[in-house]
């Protein structure tokens, strides 16, 4: 009598979804492959088969995050204001991805897929900046200022530090804040 192989369906994505949920609940430090396996209803070795280790799983989550961010910014079109709003909306709508993406000690930063996804997201943000301020688009400080504004706002929102503004529309707040970046 031969044992039939167990087929989960799409275990890789099920594990990524479980990781996203776990990180949103408890943060990345509390994440364990054993707990993910339990959540997905598979053996404790299954996550390691797909990702190798926790850093491998978080590398895939960060890669997925950068791809989602690039898609969101591209969809906003070549406008710095709307690209910034898309960035903030992404960060709030994908908190687990956002958290992992900016904690390079959690993942393999030299992973080729991750590096390509980061470059794609950077290109999307750079294109919006270039369209809004073509004469200054190459200025590293302007790019850093734009990123700092949207990233900082997203971080403040996600951490609950803007509780006094929680009833307000996030996109309206983002536009008001981003409006303070006036490329000259």
N, C-alpha and C positions, 0 to 999 in steps of 0.2 A: 504494500500500500504506500503510495507516494504522497507526501504532503503537498497541498496546493499552495502556491506562493500567495502571500498576503498583498493585496493591492489597495492602497489608501485612496488612490485617485490622483490628486495633485498635492502630494505631501510637502513638496518644497514650498509652495505658496501657503499651504495650511500652517506650516511652521513659521513662516514670515508673518502671517496674520496673527498667530498666537504670540509671537515675539512683540509685535506692535501693541497688542492689547496689554501684555504684561508690562511693557515699558511705560505705557500710559498710566497704568495703575501704580507701579512701584519704582519706576526708574530703571535704567540699564544695569546698575550695580546689582540689583536683586535678581536679575535674569539668570536662569540656569537652563542648560540643555535638557536636563532631566525633567524639570518642570514643564518645559515646552513639549516634550514627548508625552507627558501625562495629559496635558491640555489637548493635544492632537490625538490621543488615544493610540499611540504607537509605542514600540519598545524604546527603552532609553538610549539605544545605540542608533536609532534612525536619524536623529538630527546630525550626529557626527558623520554619518554616511553621506549626507547632502552637503554639509558645510565644514566638516573637519573639526572645528572647535567653535567656541563662543565668538571669538574674534572673526572667524569666517562668516558666521551668521550675521554679525553686526556689520561686516564689510558689505554683504549683500543688501542689508537694510539701508545702509548709507548710500550705496549705489542706486538703489531704487529711489531713494529720496532725492538725490541729485537729478535723476531722470525726470521725476515728477515736477521738481522745481523748474527745470529747463522747459518742460512742456507748458507749465503755468505762465512763465514769463514770455515765452514765444507767443502764446495765445493772447496775451495782453497787447501785443503789437509793439511798434517801435516808439513808444512814448514812455519817458522816464517815470512820470507820475503813475501811470497804470502798471508799469512793470514793478514799481515799488509796492503798490497795492497788492498785486499778484503775489509778491514775495511774502508779504505779511499774511495774506490769506492762506498761502501754502503752509507757513509756519504754524499757524493756529489750527488749521485743518488736519495737519499731519505732524502732531507734536512729537510722537515717538521718532519718526524719521529725522525731524529737525534737531532733536536732542542728540541723536547718535551722529548725525552728519558733522557736527561741530565739536566732537570729542574724539579727535584722531587717535588717542591712546586706547580707544575701545576696539579699533579695527585695524586691518592691514592697509595702511595708507599708500603703499606702492602697488596695490592690486591694479592690473591694467584696466579692468572694467570700471573700477572706481575712478581711476585717473581720467578715463575718457568721459565718464558722466560728469565729473567735476568741471572738466574743460567745456563740455556742452552747456552747463549751467552758467559758467563764467562768460561764455560767448554770448548767451542770451542777454545777460545783464549788461555786458559791454555794448551790445548792439543798441539797446535802449538808451544808454548813456550817449553813445555816438550820434544817435538820431536827434537827441534833445540838445546836445552841446557839441556839435562836430568840431568846433575849433579848440575844444578843451578835452576831447574824449581820451587823448593819450595821457592826460595828467593822472598819475597814480593817486595823488591826494584827493582829487575829485571823486574818483572811483571808490576810494576808501571811505570818503565822507558819505557818499550815497549808500554804500553797503552798511556803514555803521548806523545810519539813521533807520533804515528799514529793519535791520537785524536787531538793533537795540529796542525798537518799538515792539517787535514781535516777542522778544525775550521778556520784556516788561509785562506784556499782555499775558503770555503763557505762565509766568510765575505768579500771577495774581497781584502784582504790584500796582496795577491800575484799577483796583477795585472800585474806586470812586467814579470811574468812567465805564464800568461794566454794562450799564444800561444803554450806552451810546453805540452807534453803528461803527464797527471797526474800520470799514473802508473810508468813512468820513473822517475819522480820527487820523488814519494813515495819510489821507490827502492833505490834511492840515499840517501834519508834521513834515511830510515830504516837501511841501510847499516852502519850507524854510531853507531848503537847498536850492539856491538860485544861481545856476551857472551863469557867470558873467562873461 
